[in-house]
Amino acid sequence: MNTLNVRKSGLSTTVQDSGRDGQYAIGMPPSGAMDQYSLAVGNMLVGNPDGAAALEATYIGPELEFTDSRSVAVTGADVGVTVNDEPAQTWQTLRLSAGDVLAVQQVRAGARPYIAISGGVDVPLYLGSRSTYMLTGIGGFEGRALADGDRVPLGAPESAVPPAGTEVPAELRPELPDSTVLRLVVGLCAYRLTERALESFLDTEWKVTKDADRVGYRLRGGSLEFVEREQPFGAGSDQANVVDLGYPVGSVQVPGGDEPIVLLNDAVTGGGYATIGTVISVDRDRMAQARTGGSVHFEQVEINAAVVARQERRARLEKARAAVATA
């Protein structure tokens, strides 16, 4: 079996694919790539099937030595990349040979780079996915982030791989702003906030704290008031509590009325905190690239706008696929 030698692991570098969907009934979150668009385009650039497993890093990427010839693409955050200490391009098909070393440096903008490799990362499937869920130590590479010295198995490349130099046009690459707009469908337990508090939530520029990872992003910037009531049985005494309910991925909970938390790919699937809305699926890609010290602003939309946004992303992916196919 061909392997990838991890010379330097980077920061929180894990194996992720399109996710472990369909397991919410047993309390299993989807995990998977935080930025699904960047994962998908990376796989296109190296000839992999949709959803193939790749590497996701946070802020600082890994240094990897190859043991055979592979096509590689680095997407996601704006980051410096070298091959054998020579600068290389992101969002482009790179061709590496046995002994070559790919180094993904500290990000300049955004938060998470993705490294897609022809053949994909060939770790065992767990509940239908190769994604890592570190909270319980399952999936991915031994259920954990990569460490220096690991030897990561790779699958056999597809027969049709785009030629070296194939790239995705700049207009089809995501923007990486300092301030991120997140479209939000208000609902679930939004009734627990006063009308003024909900308006304040939508008007506030929230700062991303250091507590921002694959489980969720904790935000800071304001305080929210709840409608006073006698708590129902099972909800606890705090006005921020409700009777336990499910948490959709992307839901925003407000424990204590301050420091909202956007729950993401590795979050628990339910609990008793009030959740006031859900970030639409397309904008979770944007959330994945928001970084500590940056800011986010929520924009209320209706379900039909979320559906249109999903259709628009699908169209962008098809344009990227066409650009790769015609290179």
PAFISE-714005 format. One record per residue: residue in three letters; x, y, z of N, C-alpha, C in turn. Coordinates in steps of 0.02 Angstrom, whole numbers, padded with zeros to 5 digits, always signed. Example, Ala and Ser with C-alpha at 12.3 -4.5 7.8 and 13.67 -1.06 7.14 Angstrom:
# PAFISE-714005
Ala+00660-00284+00390+00615-00225+00390+00660-00165+00390 Ser+00642-00112+00354+00684-00053+00357+00645+00002+00394 
***
This chain:
# PAFISE-714005
Met+00042-00060+00000+00000+00000+00000+00044+00062+00000 Asn+00028+00110-00044+00064+00172-00047+00042+00218+00010 Thr+00090+00255+00037+00075+00297+00094+00101+00368+00084 Leu+00076+00412+00125+00097+00481+00128+00134+00490+00194 Asn+00196+00512+00193+00235+00519+00254+00226+00590+00281 Val+00204+00594+00343+00192+00659+00374+00256+00682+00409 Arg+00291+00729+00378+00352+00756+00408+00336+00807+00463 Lys+00287+00849+00449+00261+00896+00499+00185+00895+00493 Ser+00151+00889+00549+00079+00878+00546+00038+00941+00537 Gly+00068+01000+00548+00027+01061+00546-00017+01065+00608 Leu-00070+01103+00603-00114+01113+00661-00182+01081+00648 Ser-00199+01033+00689-00264+00999+00685-00279+00975+00614 Thr-00231+00940+00584-00240+00912+00517-00275+00845+00523 Thr-00334+00840+00493-00374+00779+00497-00396+00756+00428 Val-00414+00692+00425-00444+00664+00364-00518+00680+00364 Gln-00543+00710+00310-00614+00726+00305-00638+00713+00234 Asp-00699+00688+00229-00731+00682+00164-00795+00723+00165 Ser-00846+00704+00125-00906+00745+00123-00951+00736+00184 Gly-00936+00687+00227-00971+00683+00291-01008+00618+00303 Arg-01024+00608+00366-01057+00547+00389-01131+00562+00397 Asp-01165+00574+00342-01235+00593+00345-01280+00534+00362 Gly-01339+00550+00389-01390+00500+00401-01385+00464+00467 Gln-01343+00489+00513-01333+00454+00577-01357+00496+00637 Tyr-01395+00549+00625-01419+00590+00681-01462+00551+00730 Ala-01497+00500+00705-01542+00462+00748-01505+00426+00804 Ile-01440+00413+00794-01401+00380+00846-01353+00431+00880 Gly-01367+00495+00869-01327+00547+00902-01259+00559+00871 Met-01251+00540+00808-01186+00547+00774-01188+00607+00726 Pro-01147+00658+00739-01145+00715+00693-01112+00696+00627 Pro-01118+00738+00576-01092+00719+00511-01017+00723+00504 Ser-00983+00764+00545-00912+00778+00534-00902+00798+00461 Gly-00849+00777+00428-00838+00797+00359-00806+00865+00353 Ala-00787+00883+00293-00752+00946+00280-00796+01005+00302 Met-00766+01052+00338-00803+01112+00359-00821+01154+00297 Asp-00775+01159+00250-00786+01197+00188-00796+01146+00132 Gln-00858+01129+00120-00874+01077+00071-00858+01099-00001 Tyr-00864+01163-00015-00849+01186-00083-00775+01176-00098 Ser-00731+01195-00052-00659+01187-00065-00639+01114-00071 Leu-00670+01071-00031-00657+00999-00037-00678+00974-00106 Ala-00737+00994-00128-00763+00969-00192-00719+00991-00250 Val-00698+01054-00251-00656+01078-00306-00587+01046-00304 Gly-00560+01036-00244-00496+01002-00238-00499+00932-00268 Asn-00552+00896-00254-00558+00829-00283-00565+00831-00359 Met-00599+00881-00385-00604+00888-00458-00534+00896-00489 Leu-00493+00936-00457-00427+00952-00485-00379+00893-00486 Val-00394+00841-00446-00349+00783-00445-00384+00720-00472 Gly-00443+00729-00501-00477+00673-00534-00511+00625-00487 Asn-00524+00645-00425-00558+00601-00377-00633+00603-00385 Pro-00668+00551-00363-00741+00553-00360-00764+00607-00310 Asp-00824+00631-00320-00852+00679-00272-00852+00648-00202 Gly-00832+00688-00154-00834+00665-00084-00775+00624-00061 Ala-00724+00615-00103-00666+00576-00082-00632+00609-00022 Ala-00598+00569+00018-00566+00594+00079-00503+00633+00062 Ala-00495+00690+00095-00436+00734+00087-00412+00754+00157 Leu-00365+00800+00160-00340+00825+00224-00364+00896+00234 Glu-00387+00910+00295-00408+00977+00315-00362+00999+00372 Ala-00332+01058+00365-00290+01086+00419-00322+01150+00444 Thr-00296+01176+00500-00321+01238+00529-00263+01285+00541 Tyr-00262+01341+00506-00213+01395+00513-00143+01376+00487 Ile-00116+01319+00505-00049+01298+00482-00055+01229+00450 Gly-00034+01223+00388-00040+01160+00353+00018+01113+00366 Pro+00014+01052+00341+00065+01001+00353+00121+01003+00301 Glu+00174+00966+00317+00228+00953+00269+00227+00878+00255 Leu+00219+00860+00191+00205+00791+00171+00255+00767+00120 Glu+00281+00707+00131+00327+00675+00083+00290+00619+00046 Phe+00296+00619-00020+00260+00570-00061+00306+00511-00077 Thr+00276+00452-00080+00314+00391-00094+00301+00364-00164 Asp+00257+00397-00201+00245+00381-00272+00219+00443-00307 Ser+00206+00437-00371+00183+00495-00410+00109+00507-00397 Arg+00091+00569-00382+00023+00588-00367+00008+00658-00394 Ser-00057+00669-00408-00081+00737-00421-00108+00764-00356 Val-00095+00827-00343-00115+00859-00280-00144+00928-00295 Ala-00192+00949-00254-00219+01017-00260-00231+01044-00189 Val-00211+01106-00178-00223+01139-00114-00275+01194-00126 Thr-00331+01190-00090-00385+01238-00097-00403+01266-00028 Gly-00457+01305-00025-00479+01332+00039-00446+01398+00055 Ala-00417+01403+00114-00387+01466+00137-00331+01489+00091 Asp-00316+01554+00094-00260+01582+00057-00197+01565+00095 Val-00154+01525+00064-00097+01497+00099-00038+01489+00051 Gly+00022+01496+00077+00081+01483+00037+00095+01408+00033 Val+00116+01386-00027+00129+01315-00039+00196+01309-00074 Thr+00236+01260-00053+00298+01245-00089+00302+01171-00105 Val+00337+01155-00160+00355+01086-00177+00431+01085-00181 Asn+00462+01046-00136+00535+01044-00131+00564+01114-00123 Asp+00531+01153-00081+00552+01221-00062+00543+01273-00118 Glu+00512+01253-00173+00498+01299-00227+00424+01319-00225 Pro+00407+01383-00234+00337+01404-00230+00293+01367-00280 Ala+00233+01350-00259+00184+01316-00301+00116+01351-00293 Gln+00072+01339-00340+00007+01373-00343-00047+01334-00306 Thr-00093+01371-00276-00153+01341-00249-00208+01341-00302 Trp-00261+01303-00289-00318+01297-00336-00294+01275-00406 Gln-00243+01233-00406-00213+01210-00468-00189+01138-00459 Thr-00191+01099-00513-00166+01031-00511-00089+01031-00511 Leu-00061+01002-00459+00012+00994-00454+00030+00921-00464 Arg+00085+00907-00495+00107+00838-00505+00170+00826-00464 Leu+00166+00779-00418+00223+00764-00374+00247+00692-00387 Ser+00312+00681-00378+00342+00615-00387+00366+00587-00320 Ala+00386+00525-00320+00412+00493-00259+00470+00534-00232 Gly+00469+00548-00168+00521+00587-00136+00508+00661-00133 Asp+00458+00685-00170+00442+00756-00168+00408+00774-00102 Val+00419+00836-00081+00391+00860-00017+00347+00921-00030 Leu+00285+00915-00011+00237+00970-00014+00231+01001+00054 Ala+00239+01067+00058+00232+01103+00122+00178+01155+00115 Val+00129+01153+00160+00074+01201+00162+00086+01245+00223 Gln+00096+01309+00211+00119+01354+00263+00062+01385+00303 Gln+00077+01435+00343+00026+01469+00383-00019+01510+00338 Val-00084+01509+00353-00132+01543+00309-00122+01619+00313 Arg-00136+01652+00257-00134+01725+00254-00204+01754+00262 Ala-00254+01718+00239-00325+01737+00247-00365+01673+00249 Gly-00423+01676+00282-00460+01614+00292-00431+01575+00350 Ala-00455+01514+00358-00434+01474+00416-00413+01403+00398 Arg-00444+01374+00346-00434+01302+00334-00413+01288+00262 Pro-00351+01265+00252-00331+01239+00186-00350+01165+00180 Tyr-00361+01144+00118-00377+01074+00102-00325+01047+00054 Ile-00302+00986+00066-00254+00953+00023-00287+00891-00006 Ala-00306+00895-00070-00335+00838-00105-00280+00801-00143 Ile-00281+00735-00141-00229+00694-00171-00262+00642-00216 Ser-00236+00632-00276-00265+00583-00321-00266+00514-00288 Gly-00323+00481-00292-00332+00417-00258-00365+00424-00191 Gly-00362+00484-00163-00393+00497-00098-00355+00466-00041 Val-00372+00488+00020-00343+00459+00080-00383+00395+00097 Asp-00349+00339+00099-00383+00274+00101-00384+00244+00171 Val-00410+00283+00219-00420+00256+00286-00486+00216+00286 Pro-00498+00172+00335-00559+00131+00335-00622+00173+00342 Leu-00675+00148+00312-00741+00179+00320-00768+00165+00390 Tyr-00801+00214+00419-00837+00204+00482-00906+00235+00474 Leu-00958+00193+00478-01026+00216+00465-01031+00253+00399 Gly-00998+00225+00348-01004+00251+00280-00961+00311+00263 Ser-00915+00331+00308-00874+00391+00295-00804+00380+00321 Arg-00756+00415+00290-00687+00415+00314-00671+00476+00357 Ser-00721+00516+00372-00710+00577+00410-00690+00563+00482 Thr-00649+00607+00509-00626+00602+00578-00675+00637+00625 Tyr-00694+00603+00679-00734+00634+00732-00693+00629+00796 Met-00654+00681+00809-00604+00678+00862-00633+00674+00932 Leu-00694+00701+00942-00723+00700+01010-00730+00629+01037 Thr-00743+00582+00993-00751+00512+01016-00697+00467+00987 Gly-00651+00495+00948-00594+00456+00923-00613+00403+00872 Ile-00658+00420+00826-00678+00372+00774-00664+00401+00705 Gly-00661+00357+00656-00652+00377+00587-00583+00406+00573 Gly-00573+00426+00511-00510+00458+00492-00449+00414+00505 Phe-00394+00446+00523-00332+00411+00538-00330+00399+00614 Glu-00349+00339+00634-00349+00318+00704-00391+00365+00748 Gly-00440+00398+00718-00486+00440+00755-00456+00504+00783 Arg-00400+00527+00754-00364+00584+00783-00335+00628+00729 Ala-00308+00686+00751-00270+00728+00706-00204+00694+00689 Leu-00176+00711+00631-00112+00682+00611-00056+00706+00657 Ala-00004+00665+00664+00054+00681+00704+00117+00671+00662 Asp+00171+00705+00681+00234+00697+00645+00253+00623+00644 Gly+00274+00599+00585+00295+00529+00578+00241+00481+00556 Asp+00178+00504+00553+00124+00459+00530+00135+00440+00457 Arg+00111+00381+00439+00112+00357+00370+00039+00345+00351 Val+00013+00388+00309-00058+00389+00292-00070+00351+00227 Pro-00115+00302+00227-00127+00262+00166-00164+00302+00112 Leu-00145+00290+00050-00177+00322-00007-00207+00270-00053 Gly-00262+00287-00085-00295+00243-00131-00264+00246-00201 Ala-00289+00204-00245-00264+00202-00314-00296+00260-00353 Pro-00256+00301-00389-00283+00357-00427-00330+00333-00482 Glu-00378+00376-00499-00421+00363-00557-00379+00366-00621 Ser-00405+00335-00673-00367+00333-00736-00364+00402-00769 Ala-00417+00442-00761-00419+00508-00793-00405+00561-00740 Val-00346+00590-00743-00326+00642-00696-00310+00705-00736 Pro-00336+00763-00717-00320+00825-00754-00245+00836-00758 Pro-00221+00864-00813-00149+00876-00821-00124+00929-00772 Ala-00059+00925-00756-00028+00974-00712-00040+01044-00740 Gly-00054+01091-00696-00067+01160-00717-00140+01176-00727 Thr-00183+01125-00725-00255+01138-00728-00275+01180-00668 Glu-00313+01233-00679-00332+01275-00623-00405+01297-00627 Val-00430+01319-00571-00498+01345-00566-00493+01421-00570 Pro-00532+01454-00612-00528+01527-00619-00539+01563-00553 Ala-00510+01621-00546-00514+01659-00483-00586+01674-00463 Glu-00629+01686-00513-00698+01704-00496-00737+01645-00467 Leu-00710+01585-00472-00744+01526-00444-00711+01504-00378 Arg-00667+01545-00352-00636+01532-00287-00672+01574-00235 Pro-00680+01549-00174-00718+01586-00124-00682+01649-00101 Glu-00721+01700-00083-00693+01759-00052-00676+01743+00021 Leu-00626+01778+00047-00604+01767+00116-00600+01833+00153 Pro-00658+01863+00168-00659+01929+00199-00643+01927+00273 Asp-00624+01985+00300-00612+01990+00373-00678+01988+00410 Ser-00731+02014+00378-00798+02013+00408-00843+01969+00366 Thr-00871+01918+00396-00909+01867+00359-00984+01876+00371 Val-01021+01878+00317-01094+01881+00321-01122+01810+00320 Leu-01162+01794+00369-01192+01727+00374-01267+01734+00369 Arg-01296+01703+00318-01369+01704+00311-01400+01654+00359 Leu-01453+01675+00393-01482+01637+00448-01557+01631+00440 Val-01582+01570+00446-01655+01559+00449-01674+01560+00523 Val-01710+01612+00543-01731+01619+00613-01785+01567+00628 Gly-01780+01536+00686-01830+01486+00704-01810+01447+00765 Leu-01835+01386+00769-01824+01343+00826-01847+01378+00890 Cys-01802+01404+00930-01821+01435+00994-01813+01510+00994 Ala-01818+01542+00935-01811+01615+00933-01864+01649+00974 Tyr-01920+01617+00986-01974+01646+01026-01951+01660+01098 Arg-01896+01630+01120-01872+01641+01188-01839+01709+01195 Leu-01816+01739+01140-01787+01806+01143-01842+01859+01138 Thr-01831+01915+01172-01875+01971+01161-01866+01997+01089 Glu-01916+02032+01065-01912+02059+00997-01852+02105+00990 Arg-01840+02145+01040-01783+02190+01039-01717+02151+01038 Ala-01714+02097+01076-01652+02057+01079-01638+02024+01012 Leu-01690+02000+00978-01679+01970+00912-01653+02022+00863 Glu-01682+02082+00865-01657+02136+00822-01584+02151+00838 Ser-01568+02153+00902-01499+02166+00923-01452+02112+00898 Phe-01474+02050+00902-01432+01995+00878-01415+02004+00804 Leu-01464+02024+00764-01454+02032+00692-01414+02095+00676 Asp-01416+02145+00720-01381+02208+00707-01309+02207+00732 Thr-01292+02160+00774-01226+02160+00807-01172+02131+00761 Glu-01113+02161+00763-01054+02132+00732-01020+02089+00785 Trp-01021+02024+00775-00996+01977+00825-00923+01959+00810 Lys-00883+01957+00861-00813+01939+00854-00803+01863+00866 Val-00762+01833+00825-00745+01762+00833-00694+01755+00889 Thr-00710+01717+00941-00664+01708+00997-00614+01653+00980 Lys-00569+01640+01028-00520+01586+01019-00553+01518+01022 Asp-00614+01515+01049-00651+01452+01052-00689+01442+00986 Ala-00653+01425+00934-00681+01417+00868-00649+01357+00835 Asp-00686+01302+00831-00658+01241+00804-00713+01202+00767 Arg-00701+01138+00755-00748+01099+00716-00813+01085+00755 Val-00812+01092+00820-00873+01083+00859-00918+01144+00853 Gly-00889+01203+00858-00929+01264+00853-00886+01326+00860 Tyr-00916+01382+00843-00883+01448+00850-00919+01487+00904 Arg-00882+01507+00955-00910+01550+01007-00896+01623+00987 Leu-00949+01664+00991-00945+01733+00969-00954+01780+01029 Arg-00929+01841+01022-00936+01890+01076-00951+01958+01046 Gly-00995+01996+01080-01008+02063+01055-01071+02095+01082 Gly-01112+02058+01118-01173+02087+01145-01205+02041+01195 Ser-01261+02063+01222-01298+02024+01271-01372+02024+01250 Leu-01405+01967+01258-01473+01958+01234-01521+01943+01291 Glu-01581+01971+01287-01631+01963+01340-01682+01910+01320 Phe-01702+01871+01368-01753+01820+01357-01821+01844+01383 Val-01872+01818+01353-01940+01829+01378-01947+01792+01444 Glu-01965+01828+01497-01972+01796+01562-02032+01748+01563 Arg-02022+01691+01593-02077+01643+01598-02062+01594+01655 Glu-02114+01558+01675-02104+01503+01721-02082+01443+01679 Gln-02023+01419+01693-01994+01367+01652-02035+01302+01655 Pro-02048+01271+01597-02085+01208+01597-02043+01151+01626 Phe-02077+01099+01647-02042+01041+01675-01992+01014+01624 Gly-01931+01002+01647-01879+00973+01603-01835+01025+01570 Ala-01850+01091+01580-01812+01143+01546-01757+01172+01589 Gly-01756+01157+01654-01707+01187+01698-01728+01257+01718 Ser-01691+01288+01763-01711+01352+01791-01688+01412+01751 Asp-01635+01405+01711-01607+01461+01674-01653+01479+01615 Gln-01665+01543+01605-01708+01565+01550-01678+01548+01481 Ala-01614+01532+01478-01583+01511+01415-01597+01438+01399 Asn-01628+01402+01446-01641+01331+01436-01711+01319+01409 Val-01717+01266+01370-01782+01241+01347-01783+01166+01359 Val-01841+01135+01348-01843+01062+01350-01801+01036+01292 Asp-01762+00984+01304-01713+00960+01255-01743+00952+01185 Leu-01703+00971+01136-01723+00965+01066-01662+00952+01024 Gly-01672+00935+00960-01617+00923+00915-01585+00987+00891 Tyr-01519+00983+00878-01481+01040+00852-01462+01027+00779 Pro-01492+01060+00731-01468+01055+00662-01397+01082+00658 Val-01357+01054+00612-01290+01081+00600-01299+01153+00576 Gly-01261+01198+00607-01268+01269+00591-01314+01307+00637 Ser-01346+01273+00685-01391+01308+00730-01352+01352+00778 Val-01384+01407+00799-01352+01456+00842-01385+01453+00910 Gln-01348+01433+00961-01375+01431+01028-01349+01490+01068 Val-01387+01510+01119-01369+01570+01158-01370+01553+01233 Pro-01324+01513+01256-01323+01497+01327-01309+01559+01369 Gly-01353+01572+01419-01343+01630+01461-01360+01696+01430 Gly-01378+01697+01365-01396+01759+01332-01338+01798+01304 Asp-01276+01773+01312-01219+01806+01281-01173+01753+01250 Glu-01125+01775+01213-01078+01731+01178-01114+01674+01141 Pro-01152+01692+01088-01185+01641+01047-01134+01591+01020 Ile-01157+01530+01009-01115+01477+00982-01148+01450+00918 Val-01111+01452+00863-01134+01421+00801-01109+01349+00802 Leu-01156+01302+00804-01138+01231+00809-01122+01205+00739 Leu-01065+01169+00734-01040+01148+00669-01033+01072+00664 Asn-00990+01050+00619-00991+00980+00597-00982+00928+00651 Asp-00946+00943+00704-00932+00894+00756-00972+00907+00820 Ala-01023+00949+00817-01061+00967+00877-01107+00910+00899 Val-01127+00913+00962-01178+00866+00986-01242+00877+00947 Thr-01284+00827+00945-01343+00829+00902-01406+00854+00937 Gly-01402+00867+01002-01460+00893+01037-01442+00915+01107 Gly-01488+00952+01138-01477+00976+01206-01532+01024+01227 Gly-01520+01060+01281-01572+01101+01311-01561+01175+01309 Tyr-01514+01200+01268-01506+01272+01261-01551+01298+01205 Ala-01576+01358+01213-01617+01389+01161-01574+01401+01099 Thr-01600+01381+01042-01567+01394+00978-01611+01440+00937 Ile-01584+01495+00914-01627+01548+00887-01629+01550+00811 Gly-01593+01506+00779-01593+01503+00706-01539+01456+00681 Thr-01536+01449+00615-01487+01404+00584-01453+01438+00525 Val-01387+01438+00525-01349+01463+00468-01361+01417+00409 Ile-01376+01445+00351-01392+01404+00293-01331+01363+00273 Ser-01343+01306+00241-01289+01259+00228-01233+01289+00185 Val-01250+01330+00136-01200+01360+00093-01152+01403+00134 Asp-01178+01440+00182-01137+01487+00219-01096+01453+00274 Arg-01106+01390+00287-01061+01355+00332-00992+01349+00301 Asp-00987+01350+00235-00921+01354+00202-00887+01419+00222 Arg-00925+01475+00224-00897+01539+00244-00875+01537+00317 Met-00917+01506+00359-00900+01502+00430-00835+01464+00440 Ala-00824+01412+00400-00763+01372+00405-00700+01413+00394 Gln-00706+01467+00355-00648+01507+00339-00644+01571+00381 Ala-00693+01581+00427-00688+01636+00474-00635+01618+00527 Arg-00599+01667+00551-00543+01652+00596-00549+01692+00660 Thr-00515+01667+00711-00513+01701+00775-00491+01774+00766 Gly-00529+01820+00796-00514+01891+00789-00553+01923+00733 Gly-00580+01884+00687-00622+01910+00634-00692+01923+00660 Ser-00736+01945+00617-00804+01960+00638-00855+01927+00592 Val-00914+01915+00619-00969+01889+00579-01032+01931+00593 His-01073+01935+00542-01136+01972+00547-01191+01927+00518 Phe-01246+01922+00553-01301+01878+00532-01353+01917+00492 Glu-01375+01887+00438-01426+01916+00394-01485+01868+00390 Gln-01543+01890+00411-01602+01846+00412-01628+01834+00341 Val-01639+01771+00324-01668+01752+00260-01723+01700+00272 Glu-01763+01689+00221-01815+01638+00224-01789+01573+00191 Ile-01826+01520+00200-01806+01454+00174-01794+01457+00098 Asn-01838+01493+00062-01830+01494-00011-01764+01525-00032 Ala-01739+01574+00006-01674+01604-00009-01618+01553+00003 Ala-01625+01511+00054-01575+01459+00067-01574+01409+00010 Val-01632+01392-00017-01635+01346-00073-01602+01376-00135 Val-01616+01440-00148-01585+01474-00205-01509+01475-00197 Ala-01485+01489-00136-01413+01491-00124-01382+01423-00138 Arg-01416+01370-00119-01390+01303-00132-01387+01289-00207 Gln-01437+01312-00243-01437+01303-00316-01380+01342-00348 Glu-01367+01402-00322-01313+01443-00349-01245+01410-00336 Arg-01236+01381-00277-01173+01347-00264-01165+01287-00310 Arg-01220+01250-00321-01216+01192-00366-01195+01215-00436 Ala-01222+01272-00457-01204+01299-00523-01130+01318-00525 Arg-01104+01348-00471-01033+01366-00468-00989+01304-00471 Leu-01010+01251-00437-00972+01189-00440-00970+01160-00510 Glu-01026+01165-00545-01028+01139-00613-00985+01181-00660 Lys-00981+01246-00648-00935+01288-00687-00863+01269-00673 Ala-00848+01255-00609-00780+01234-00592-00764+01167-00625 Arg-00813+01122-00625-00802+01056-00656-00789+01064-00731 Ala-00827+01109-00763-00818+01121-00834-00750+01151-00849 Ala-00727+01197-00804-00661+01228-00814-00606+01176-00809 Val-00613+01129-00762-00563+01076-00754-00564+01029-00814 Ala-00624+01013-00837-00631+00964-00891-00604+00990-00957 Thr-00606+01057-00967-00585+01084-01031-00513+01110-01030 Ala-00479+01101-00974-00410+01127-00968-00363+01089-01014 
***
